[in-house]
Amino acid sequence: MLRILLCDDHALFREGLRLVLAQLDEEVELVGAADGASAMREAAADDDFDLVLLDLALPDASGLEVLAGLREHHPSVPVAVLSGSEMPRDVRSSLDLGAVGFIPKSSTASVLLAAIRLVLSGGIYLPPHLLDDSTVTVSPRRLPRANGGGPLSPRLSPRQWEVLALLAEGRSNGEIGDALAIASGTVKSHVMRIYEELRVNNRTEAALRFRELDRSRRG
């Protein structure tokens, strides 16, 4: 079962996202929290969450304050920001506080799902328009080896992690390009880099490697 804590003060948005997130896994448990205090209480009661999705605009606290509190008291739980803001300073602040991704609410359902799969597999998601912003930097998250050996950090860019997540869904280069608003030729270049970094020879092997990393992460 995949357990996700969603902190957002709009009940309609939480319910709508529940339907989208159901596509992630056969069993998805979405725990809703309408404000920062509720999110902290849910995490304190049981922090066995695979992911926290956190809005920055909360009625009782700054989302960044809640992010800092979650990272301090529940460091093993990854937190991704899901925000209506797309301002670089909000992205930088979120990453500086330990967020594993920043997903704009303007994202399509397919991009949202790809972003969540990316962070669940150990990657870091950034909005496409910030991937080349030199003021926004990320530190790679460490992933476990599928064979139980030492740690492995595939040296893939945030964009390449997005491509890999969609590739693992069986998407063609054209479909990946449409989902990420990039040219098919660019997708092909990313796919070749993914093959090289993961030491695989084709899409099937890359998809299997992605799933192995995801299973290893979940323990």
C-alpha positions as CSV (number, residue, x, y, z in Angstrom):
1,M,0.0,0.0,0.0
2,L,1.2,3.5,-0.8
3,R,0.5,6.0,2.0
4,I,0.4,9.7,1.2
5,L,-0.3,12.7,3.5
6,L,-1.8,15.6,1.7
7,C,-1.8,19.0,3.4
8,D,-4.0,21.5,1.6
9,D,-6.8,23.6,3.0
10,H,-9.2,23.1,0.0
11,A,-11.4,20.1,0.6
12,L,-12.4,19.9,-3.1
13,F,-8.8,19.9,-4.2
14,R,-8.0,17.1,-1.8
15,E,-10.9,15.0,-3.0
16,G,-10.0,15.6,-6.7
17,L,-6.4,14.7,-6.1
18,R,-7.5,11.5,-4.4
19,L,-8.9,10.3,-7.7
20,V,-5.7,11.2,-9.6
21,L,-3.4,9.6,-7.0
22,A,-5.4,6.3,-7.2
23,Q,-3.6,5.7,-10.5
24,L,-0.2,5.4,-8.7
25,D,-0.8,2.0,-7.1
26,E,-3.4,-0.7,-6.7
27,E,-3.8,0.5,-3.1
28,V,-3.3,4.2,-2.2
29,E,-4.2,5.6,1.2
30,L,-4.5,9.4,1.1
31,V,-4.7,11.1,4.5
32,G,-5.9,14.6,4.3
33,A,-4.9,17.6,6.5
34,A,-6.6,21.0,6.1
35,D,-3.8,22.9,7.9
36,G,-0.3,22.7,9.2
37,A,-1.2,21.8,12.7
38,S,-3.3,18.8,11.4
39,A,-0.5,17.7,9.2
40,M,2.0,17.7,12.1
41,R,-0.5,15.8,14.3
42,E,-1.1,13.1,11.6
43,A,2.7,12.7,11.2
44,A,3.2,12.5,14.9
45,A,0.5,9.9,15.3
46,D,1.9,7.7,12.6
47,D,4.7,8.8,10.3
48,D,4.8,5.7,8.2
49,F,4.0,7.7,5.1
50,D,5.7,7.2,1.7
51,L,5.3,10.9,0.9
52,V,3.9,14.1,2.1
53,L,2.4,16.6,-0.4
54,L,2.4,20.1,1.2
55,D,0.8,23.3,0.0
56,L,2.7,26.5,0.9
57,A,-0.5,28.6,1.5
58,L,-2.0,27.3,4.7
59,P,-4.5,29.0,7.0
60,D,-2.6,28.6,10.2
61,A,1.1,28.7,9.3
62,S,3.6,29.2,6.5
63,G,4.0,26.0,4.5
64,L,7.7,26.5,4.7
65,E,7.5,26.4,8.5
66,V,5.5,23.2,8.3
67,L,8.1,21.8,5.9
68,A,10.9,22.7,8.3
69,G,9.0,21.0,11.2
70,L,8.3,17.8,9.2
71,R,11.9,17.6,8.2
72,E,13.1,18.1,11.7
73,H,10.8,15.7,13.5
74,H,10.2,13.1,10.7
75,P,13.4,13.2,8.6
76,S,12.7,9.8,7.0
77,V,9.5,11.0,5.4
78,P,10.0,12.7,2.0
79,V,8.1,16.0,1.5
80,A,7.2,17.5,-1.8
81,V,5.7,20.9,-2.1
82,L,2.5,21.1,-4.2
83,S,1.8,24.8,-4.7
84,G,0.0,27.4,-6.7
85,S,3.2,29.5,-6.6
86,E,5.9,29.0,-9.3
87,M,8.2,31.7,-8.1
88,P,11.9,30.7,-8.0
89,R,12.4,32.0,-4.5
90,D,9.7,29.7,-3.2
91,V,11.3,26.8,-5.0
92,R,14.7,27.6,-3.7
93,S,13.4,28.0,-0.1
94,S,11.6,24.7,-0.3
95,L,14.6,22.8,-1.6
96,D,16.9,24.5,1.0
97,L,14.6,23.2,3.7
98,G,14.7,19.6,2.4
99,A,11.8,19.3,0.0
100,V,12.3,16.5,-2.6
101,G,10.3,18.3,-5.2
102,F,8.3,21.4,-6.1
103,I,5.1,20.6,-8.1
104,P,3.0,23.5,-9.4
105,K,-0.7,23.1,-9.1
106,S,-1.0,24.1,-12.7
107,S,0.6,20.8,-13.7
108,T,-1.5,18.3,-15.7
109,A,-2.5,15.0,-14.1
110,S,0.1,13.1,-16.1
111,V,2.9,15.5,-15.1
112,L,1.8,15.3,-11.5
113,L,1.9,11.5,-11.5
114,A,5.3,11.5,-13.2
115,A,6.6,13.9,-10.6
116,I,5.3,11.9,-7.7
117,R,6.7,8.7,-9.2
118,L,10.0,10.5,-9.6
119,V,10.3,11.5,-6.0
120,L,9.1,8.1,-4.8
121,S,11.9,6.5,-6.7
122,G,14.4,8.8,-5.1
123,G,14.7,11.6,-7.6
124,I,14.0,15.3,-7.2
125,Y,11.3,17.1,-9.2
126,L,11.5,20.7,-10.5
127,P,9.1,22.6,-12.7
128,P,10.3,22.4,-16.3
129,H,10.9,26.2,-16.6
130,L,13.3,26.1,-13.7
131,L,15.4,23.1,-14.8
132,D,17.9,25.5,-16.4
133,D,17.7,28.2,-13.7
134,S,21.2,28.5,-12.3
135,T,19.9,30.0,-9.1
136,V,18.0,26.8,-8.2
137,T,20.3,24.0,-7.2
138,V,19.5,20.5,-5.8
139,S,21.6,17.9,-4.1
140,P,21.0,14.3,-5.4
141,R,19.2,11.9,-3.1
142,R,20.9,8.6,-2.4
143,L,19.2,5.5,-3.7
144,P,19.8,1.9,-2.5
145,R,21.1,-0.7,-4.8
146,A,18.6,-3.3,-5.9
147,N,21.0,-6.1,-5.0
148,G,21.4,-4.9,-1.4
149,G,24.9,-3.6,-1.9
150,G,26.2,-0.2,-1.2
151,P,24.3,3.0,-2.0
152,L,23.8,4.1,-5.6
153,S,23.1,7.7,-6.8
154,P,22.3,7.6,-10.5
155,R,23.6,10.8,-11.8
156,L,20.5,11.9,-13.7
157,S,19.2,15.4,-14.0
158,P,15.7,16.2,-12.7
159,R,14.5,16.2,-16.3
160,Q,16.1,12.8,-17.0
161,W,14.3,11.4,-13.9
162,E,11.0,12.7,-15.3
163,V,11.8,11.0,-18.6
164,L,12.7,7.7,-16.8
165,A,9.5,7.8,-14.8
166,L,7.3,8.2,-17.9
167,L,9.4,5.6,-19.8
168,A,8.7,3.1,-17.0
169,E,5.0,3.7,-17.7
170,G,5.5,2.4,-21.2
171,R,5.3,5.9,-22.9
172,S,6.8,6.4,-26.3
173,N,9.4,9.2,-26.9
174,G,6.6,11.2,-28.6
175,E,4.3,10.7,-25.6
176,I,7.0,11.7,-23.2
177,G,7.8,14.7,-25.2
178,D,4.1,15.8,-25.2
179,A,3.8,15.3,-21.4
180,L,7.0,17.3,-20.7
181,A,6.6,19.8,-23.6
182,I,10.0,18.9,-25.1
183,A,11.0,17.7,-28.5
184,S,11.2,14.0,-29.3
185,G,14.9,14.4,-30.2
186,T,15.5,15.9,-26.8
187,V,13.7,12.9,-25.2
188,K,15.9,10.5,-27.2
189,S,19.1,12.2,-25.9
190,H,17.8,11.9,-22.3
191,V,16.9,8.2,-22.9
192,M,20.4,7.5,-24.2
193,R,21.9,9.2,-21.1
194,I,19.6,7.1,-18.9
195,Y,20.8,3.9,-20.5
196,E,24.4,4.9,-19.9
197,E,23.9,5.9,-16.3
198,L,21.8,2.8,-15.4
199,R,24.0,0.5,-17.4
200,V,21.0,-0.9,-19.4
201,N,20.6,-1.5,-23.1
202,N,16.9,-0.9,-23.8
203,R,13.6,0.6,-22.5
204,T,12.5,-2.7,-20.9
205,E,15.7,-2.9,-18.8
206,A,15.5,0.8,-17.9
207,A,11.8,0.3,-16.8
208,L,12.8,-2.7,-14.7
209,R,15.7,-0.9,-13.1
210,F,13.4,2.0,-12.2
211,R,10.9,-0.4,-10.5
212,E,13.8,-2.1,-8.7
213,L,14.9,1.2,-7.3
214,D,11.3,2.0,-6.3
215,R,10.9,-1.4,-4.5
216,S,14.2,-1.0,-2.7
217,R,13.2,2.4,-1.5
218,R,10.0,1.1,-0.1
219,G,11.9,-1.6,1.7
